[in-house]
Amino acid sequence: MTNKTQWTLQALADFLGAELSGDAQTVISGLNTIQDASDNQLAFLANPNYQKYLETTRAAAVILKPELADAYPGNKLILANPYLGYARLTSLFDHAPQQSTGVHTSAVVDASATLADGVRVGANAVIEAGVVLEEDVIIGPNSFVGANSRIGRASRLHANATIYHGVTMGAHVVIHSGAVIGADGFGFAPSNEGWIKVHQLGGVVLGDRVEVGANTTIDRGALDDTVLENGVIVDNLVQIAHNVRIGENTAIAGCSGIAGSTTIGKNCTLAGGVGLVGHIDICDGVHVTGMSLVTKSITKPGSYSSGTGMSLSADWRKSAVRFNQLDKMASRLSALEKGFKSRND
């Protein structure tokens, strides 16, 4: 289905494979939240905290779970996962401007670069020697693609993205503005004369459907490549160091940092501000909560946290004092246990 400004509710139900209840010819011209939707917009209810708005919503229709269908008398699309349905519908209502076809006259494209059919290169972009841009790739204005890099079919670099030399991307990759892929990893050897740079000889490999947020950096490998497998999504302002390997469909939220040579498994999530030290392994199915510091390998799937949650400053200071007393308290408790045991023997 192609993007347009209006859809009938029946067309949207068919697109999602949802059960429709109500007027199939209701015209939908946009999406919105259940509390703010107007009478020509489609809303969705995924979080039970918003169920109260079913009584007051002005939405033309609502996407609901089957168990909530009877709670709403209006037009509805009944779907097991309303949020997923909403996510899929956004593709139909996305009206972001499309970049002009062809190569802009101000772009600099090396004669040895290969540009397949449908490639678009924006103003002032630079494509260096040996680059391969597969079908329908879009290179945004002021972006840079370094020598011998390869960008897969229907991938997109937004404006001001930087791809160093020797980077390989799969199909349908999205790189947002300000992201830097393939900069040198932080490798230096100490000497009597100061720090000696370790030149980074590897590259970066991104699988299919990888998305990299604005101002995120992914360093090239020191010897082997830094690798993000298919379906990995990375938020804004994330640092991924050299020789990190991230498994399929793992998601990393903003301001996280991953030190070098760490391996993260498939279907993991790192919440905002998570830090991982280097040279550790995280197994599949691990979920790390916000602002946690991971200092050792994780071998069992599940949710992991570190640090302390917010409290009043006065209470936190008392707790901080007690943290420093834990060793003494443990010693005293051990002594008491020994004394208790000796009296009972």
C-alpha positions as CSV (number, residue, x, y, z in Angstrom):
1,M,0.0,0.0,0.0
2,T,1.2,3.5,-0.8
3,N,1.1,6.6,1.4
4,K,-1.9,8.9,1.0
5,T,-3.9,11.3,3.1
6,Q,-7.0,9.3,3.7
7,W,-8.0,5.7,4.2
8,T,-11.3,3.9,4.9
9,L,-11.4,2.0,8.1
10,Q,-12.0,-1.2,6.0
11,A,-8.8,-0.6,4.1
12,L,-6.8,-0.2,7.4
13,A,-8.4,-3.3,8.8
14,D,-7.4,-5.3,5.7
15,F,-3.9,-3.9,5.9
16,L,-3.5,-5.0,9.6
17,G,-5.6,-8.2,9.3
18,A,-7.7,-6.8,12.2
19,E,-11.4,-7.5,13.0
20,L,-13.5,-4.5,12.2
21,S,-16.5,-3.5,14.3
22,G,-18.5,-0.4,13.2
23,D,-18.8,1.7,10.0
24,A,-16.3,0.2,7.5
25,Q,-16.5,3.4,5.3
26,T,-15.4,5.8,8.0
27,V,-12.6,7.9,6.6
28,I,-9.4,8.1,8.6
29,S,-7.0,10.9,7.8
30,G,-4.4,10.5,10.6
31,L,-3.3,8.8,13.8
32,N,-3.2,10.2,17.3
33,T,-3.3,9.3,21.0
34,I,-6.6,8.2,22.5
35,Q,-6.9,11.3,24.6
36,D,-6.1,13.8,21.8
37,A,-7.5,12.2,18.7
38,S,-10.0,14.1,16.6
39,D,-13.1,12.8,14.8
40,N,-11.2,11.9,11.7
41,Q,-8.2,10.2,13.4
42,L,-7.5,6.6,14.5
43,A,-6.3,6.0,18.1
44,F,-5.0,2.9,19.8
45,L,-5.1,1.6,23.4
46,A,-2.1,-0.4,24.4
47,N,-1.4,0.8,28.0
48,P,-4.2,0.0,30.5
49,N,-3.5,3.3,32.3
50,Y,-5.2,5.0,29.3
51,Q,-8.4,2.9,29.3
52,K,-10.2,5.7,31.2
53,Y,-10.1,7.8,28.0
54,L,-12.4,5.3,26.2
55,E,-15.3,7.2,27.7
56,T,-14.3,10.6,26.4
57,T,-12.2,10.0,23.3
58,R,-13.3,11.8,20.1
59,A,-11.4,9.4,17.8
60,A,-13.1,8.1,14.7
61,A,-12.0,4.6,15.7
62,V,-9.8,2.9,18.2
63,I,-7.5,-0.1,17.9
64,L,-8.3,-2.4,20.9
65,K,-7.4,-5.8,22.3
66,P,-10.2,-8.4,22.0
67,E,-10.8,-8.4,25.8
68,L,-11.5,-4.6,25.7
69,A,-13.8,-4.6,22.7
70,D,-17.0,-4.6,24.7
71,A,-15.8,-1.6,26.7
72,Y,-16.0,0.7,23.7
73,P,-19.2,1.1,21.7
74,G,-17.7,3.1,18.8
75,N,-15.8,2.1,15.7
76,K,-13.0,-0.2,16.4
77,L,-10.3,-2.4,15.0
78,I,-9.8,-5.5,17.2
79,L,-6.2,-6.7,17.3
80,A,-4.1,-8.8,19.7
81,N,-1.3,-6.2,19.8
82,P,-2.7,-2.6,19.3
83,Y,0.7,-1.0,19.6
84,L,2.2,-3.2,16.9
85,G,-0.8,-2.3,14.7
86,Y,-0.3,1.4,15.3
87,A,3.4,1.0,14.4
88,R,2.5,-0.7,11.1
89,L,0.0,2.0,10.2
90,T,2.5,4.8,10.7
91,S,4.1,3.7,7.4
92,L,0.9,4.7,5.6
93,F,0.7,8.2,7.1
94,D,4.4,9.1,6.9
95,H,4.7,12.2,4.8
96,A,8.3,13.1,5.3
97,P,9.7,14.9,2.3
98,Q,11.3,12.7,-0.3
99,Q,14.7,13.5,-1.6
100,S,15.0,14.4,-5.3
101,T,15.9,11.6,-7.7
102,G,19.4,11.3,-9.2
103,V,22.7,12.9,-8.1
104,H,22.6,16.6,-7.2
105,T,24.9,18.7,-9.2
106,S,26.9,19.8,-6.2
107,A,27.6,16.3,-5.0
108,V,31.1,14.8,-5.5
109,V,31.1,11.2,-6.7
110,D,34.3,9.5,-7.6
111,A,34.4,8.0,-11.0
112,S,35.2,4.5,-9.6
113,A,32.1,4.5,-7.4
114,T,29.1,2.2,-8.5
115,L,25.6,3.7,-8.2
116,A,22.8,1.3,-9.0
117,D,19.3,2.2,-10.3
118,G,17.3,4.5,-8.2
119,V,20.1,5.9,-6.1
120,R,19.7,9.4,-4.9
121,V,22.6,11.6,-3.7
122,G,21.9,14.9,-2.1
123,A,23.6,18.3,-2.3
124,N,27.2,18.5,-1.2
125,A,27.4,14.8,-0.5
126,V,30.8,13.1,-1.1
127,I,31.1,9.5,-2.4
128,E,34.7,8.3,-2.5
129,A,36.5,5.7,-4.6
130,G,35.3,2.2,-4.8
131,V,32.0,2.8,-3.0
132,V,29.0,0.7,-4.0
133,L,25.5,2.1,-3.6
134,E,22.9,-0.6,-4.3
135,E,19.4,0.0,-5.7
136,D,17.3,2.8,-4.2
137,V,19.9,4.0,-1.7
138,I,19.4,7.6,-0.5
139,I,22.4,9.7,0.5
140,G,21.3,12.8,2.3
141,P,22.8,16.3,1.8
142,N,26.3,16.9,3.2
143,S,26.8,13.2,4.0
144,F,30.1,11.4,3.4
145,V,30.7,7.8,2.3
146,G,34.3,6.7,2.6
147,A,36.3,4.7,0.2
148,N,35.4,1.0,-0.5
149,S,32.3,1.2,1.6
150,R,29.1,-0.7,0.5
151,I,25.6,0.4,1.3
152,G,22.8,-2.1,0.7
153,R,19.5,-1.8,-1.2
154,A,17.0,0.8,0.0
155,S,19.2,2.0,2.8
156,R,19.2,5.7,3.7
157,L,21.7,8.2,5.2
158,H,20.0,11.3,6.5
159,A,21.7,14.7,6.2
160,N,25.2,15.0,7.6
161,A,25.8,11.3,8.3
162,T,29.5,10.2,8.1
163,I,30.5,6.7,6.9
164,Y,34.3,6.1,7.1
165,H,36.1,3.8,4.7
166,G,35.5,0.1,4.5
167,V,32.1,0.0,6.1
168,T,29.5,-2.6,4.9
169,M,25.8,-2.1,5.4
170,G,22.9,-4.5,4.5
171,A,19.5,-3.6,3.0
172,H,17.0,-1.2,4.5
173,V,19.6,0.4,6.9
174,V,18.8,3.8,8.3
175,I,21.5,6.2,9.6
176,H,20.3,9.4,11.2
177,S,21.9,12.8,11.1
178,G,25.2,13.3,12.9
179,A,25.9,9.6,13.2
180,V,29.5,8.5,12.6
181,I,30.1,4.9,11.5
182,G,33.7,3.6,11.3
183,A,35.7,6.1,13.2
184,D,38.8,4.8,15.0
185,G,38.4,2.8,18.1
186,F,40.1,4.1,21.2
187,G,43.3,2.2,21.0
188,F,46.6,3.6,22.4
189,A,49.6,1.9,23.9
190,P,51.5,3.6,26.7
191,S,55.3,4.3,26.2
192,N,58.0,6.5,27.7
193,E,57.3,9.0,24.9
194,G,53.6,9.1,25.6
195,W,50.6,7.3,24.0
196,I,51.3,5.4,20.8
197,K,48.3,5.1,18.5
198,V,47.0,1.6,17.6
199,H,45.8,2.0,14.1
200,Q,42.4,0.4,13.7
201,L,42.6,-2.1,10.9
202,G,39.1,-3.6,11.0
203,G,35.8,-2.2,9.7
204,V,32.2,-2.0,10.6
205,V,29.5,-4.4,9.4
206,L,25.8,-3.6,9.8
207,G,23.2,-6.2,8.9
208,D,19.8,-5.7,7.2
209,R,17.2,-3.4,8.8
210,V,19.7,-1.8,11.3
211,E,18.7,1.7,12.4
212,V,21.3,4.0,14.0
213,G,20.1,7.2,15.8
214,A,21.3,10.8,15.5
215,N,24.8,11.5,16.9
216,T,25.6,7.9,17.7
217,T,29.1,6.6,17.0
218,I,30.1,3.1,16.0
219,D,33.9,2.6,16.0
220,R,35.7,0.3,13.5
221,G,37.4,-2.8,14.8
222,A,41.1,-2.9,15.8
223,L,41.7,-6.1,13.8
224,D,38.3,-7.8,13.3
225,D,35.1,-5.9,12.4
226,T,32.6,-4.3,14.8
227,V,29.3,-6.0,13.9
228,L,25.7,-5.2,14.4
229,E,23.5,-8.1,13.2
230,N,20.1,-7.9,11.4
231,G,17.4,-5.9,13.0
232,V,19.5,-4.1,15.7
233,I,18.2,-0.7,16.6
234,V,20.3,2.0,18.3
235,D,19.0,5.2,19.8
236,N,20.6,8.7,19.7
237,L,23.9,9.5,21.5
238,V,25.1,5.9,21.9
239,Q,28.8,4.9,21.9
240,I,29.7,1.5,20.5
241,A,33.4,0.8,20.8
242,H,35.7,-1.2,18.6
243,N,35.1,-4.9,18.1
244,V,31.7,-4.9,19.8
245,R,29.3,-7.5,18.4
246,I,25.6,-7.1,18.9
247,G,23.1,-9.9,18.1
248,E,19.9,-9.8,16.0
249,N,17.0,-7.6,17.1
250,T,18.7,-6.1,20.1
251,A,17.6,-2.6,21.1
252,I,19.8,0.0,22.7
253,A,18.4,3.2,24.2
254,G,20.0,6.7,24.3
255,C,23.1,7.6,26.1
256,S,24.3,4.0,26.6
257,G,27.9,3.2,26.2
258,I,29.5,-0.2,25.3
259,A,33.2,-0.6,25.8
260,G,35.4,-2.6,23.4
261,S,35.3,-6.3,22.6
262,T,32.0,-6.8,24.4
263,T,29.5,-9.3,22.8
264,I,25.7,-8.8,23.3
265,G,23.3,-11.6,22.3
266,K,20.1,-11.6,20.4
267,N,16.8,-10.0,21.5
268,C,18.4,-8.0,24.3
269,T,17.4,-4.5,25.5
270,L,19.6,-1.9,27.1
271,A,17.6,1.0,28.6
272,G,18.8,4.6,28.6
273,G,22.2,5.4,30.1
274,V,23.4,1.8,30.5
275,G,27.1,1.2,30.6
276,L,28.9,-2.1,29.7
277,V,32.6,-2.6,30.5
278,G,34.8,-4.2,27.9
279,H,35.6,-7.8,27.2
280,I,32.3,-9.3,28.6
281,D,29.6,-11.5,27.1
282,I,25.9,-10.9,27.4
283,C,23.7,-13.9,26.5
284,D,20.5,-13.8,24.5
285,G,17.4,-12.4,26.1
286,V,18.9,-10.0,28.6
287,H,17.2,-6.8,29.6
288,V,19.2,-4.1,31.5
289,T,17.3,-1.3,33.2
290,G,18.1,2.3,32.9
291,M,21.5,3.7,34.2
292,S,22.8,0.3,35.2
293,L,26.5,-0.5,35.0
294,V,27.3,-4.1,33.8
295,T,30.7,-5.1,35.1
296,K,30.7,-8.8,34.3
297,S,29.4,-11.3,31.8
298,I,25.7,-12.3,32.0
299,T,25.0,-16.0,31.3
300,K,21.3,-16.3,32.2
301,P,18.4,-14.5,30.4
302,G,16.4,-12.1,32.4
303,S,16.2,-8.5,33.7
304,Y,19.2,-7.0,35.5
305,S,19.6,-3.7,37.4
306,S,22.3,-1.9,39.4
307,G,22.6,1.3,41.4
308,T,19.8,2.8,43.6
309,G,16.6,4.4,42.6
310,M,15.8,8.0,43.3
311,S,15.0,9.1,46.9
312,L,14.9,12.4,48.8
313,S,18.5,13.8,49.1
314,A,18.5,13.6,52.9
315,D,17.4,9.9,52.8
316,W,20.0,9.1,50.1
317,R,22.8,10.7,52.1
318,K,21.8,8.5,55.1
319,S,21.8,5.4,52.9
320,A,25.2,6.4,51.4
321,V,26.7,6.5,54.9
322,R,25.3,3.1,55.6
323,F,26.8,1.7,52.3
324,N,30.3,2.5,53.7
325,Q,29.4,0.8,57.0
326,L,28.3,-2.5,55.4
327,D,31.7,-4.2,55.8
328,K,31.8,-3.4,59.5
329,M,28.2,-4.5,59.9
330,A,28.9,-7.8,58.1
331,S,31.9,-8.5,60.3
332,R,29.8,-7.8,63.4
333,L,27.0,-10.0,62.1
334,S,29.5,-12.8,61.4
335,A,31.0,-12.5,64.9
336,L,27.5,-12.7,66.5
337,E,26.6,-15.8,64.4
338,K,29.8,-17.5,65.6
339,G,29.1,-16.6,69.2
340,F,25.5,-17.8,68.9
341,K,26.7,-21.1,67.3
342,S,29.3,-21.7,70.0
343,R,26.8,-21.2,72.8
344,N,24.5,-23.8,71.2
345,D,27.2,-26.4,70.6
